[in-house]
Structure formats: structure tokens, C-alpha cells
Amino acid sequence: MARITIKEDSCKGCEMCVNACPKQLLRLNRDKINAKGYHPAMMTDQSACIGCKSCAIMCPDVCITVEK
């Protein structure tokens, strides 16, 4: 099982990771606003992640780390 870590304070809510996830496990957290004033990305089901790293590759601000 892969483990995804998202640096919420650095995320600008661009949704590139959301669109890149083949399992559709990421979304913007509409209940939270980070220090920059954006809704950060969040993982919806950590156990379903396949660890493909598509989200981390697409993140322009390097906010996502994938560990296997």
C-alpha cells in the first residue's frame, strides 16, 4: 500500500493532481482553507492508492510525496 503526503500549506488548489489520479482518489478539501487562501488537495481513500505517483509528477509546486 502506498502512502500519500500532501503539504497542505503549499497547495494552491490547481486540481492537476485530482485530474491525474487514475483511481480518482484525490479531491479539493472544500471544508479547509490553507495559509495561502486556497482549498488544498486531499486523499479520499488512502488504502485504494496504487502508488503510481501521477499526482506527484503533475503537481507544479511539489506538494505531494508518494511512499511505497
C-alpha positions in Angstrom: 0.0 0.0 0.0 1.3 3.4 -0.9 1.2 6.4 1.4 0.5 9.9 0.1 1.6 13.0 1.9 0.3 16.4 0.8 1.8 19.7 2.0 -1.5 21.5 2.5 0.1 24.9 3.2 1.9 24.8 -0.1 -1.0 23.6 -2.2 -2.7 26.2 -4.4 -5.7 24.1 -5.3 -4.9 23.8 -9.1 -6.5 20.3 -9.3 -3.8 19.0 -11.5 -3.3 16.1 -9.1 -7.0 15.5 -9.0 -7.2 15.1 -12.7 -4.0 13.0 -12.9 -5.2 10.3 -10.4 -6.3 7.2 -12.4 -8.2 5.9 -9.4 -9.9 9.3 -8.8 -8.8 9.3 -5.1 -7.9 13.0 -4.8 -10.2 16.0 -4.5 -10.0 19.5 -3.1 -10.9 19.8 0.5 -13.8 22.4 0.4 -14.0 22.4 4.2 -10.5 23.8 4.6 -8.6 26.9 3.5 -4.8 26.9 3.8 -2.5 29.8 4.8 -2.4 31.0 1.1 -6.2 31.1 0.9 -6.7 28.0 -1.2 -8.6 24.8 -0.8 -5.8 22.1 -0.6 -5.9 18.7 -2.2 -6.8 15.7 0.0 -6.7 11.9 -0.4 -10.2 10.3 -0.1 -9.1 6.7 0.3 -5.5 6.0 1.2 -5.9 2.2 1.1 -7.0 2.3 -2.5 -3.9 4.2 -3.8 -1.8 2.2 -6.2 1.3 4.4 -5.8 1.6 5.3 -9.4 2.9 8.8 -8.5 0.9 10.5 -11.2 -0.3 13.1 -8.7 3.2 13.9 -7.5 4.5 14.2 -11.1 1.8 16.6 -12.1 2.0 18.9 -9.0 3.7 22.1 -10.2 4.5 23.1 -6.6 5.9 19.7 -5.5 3.4 19.4 -2.6 2.8 15.6 -2.9 5.1 12.8 -1.8 4.3 9.2 -2.5 5.9 6.4 -0.4 5.6 2.7 -1.1 
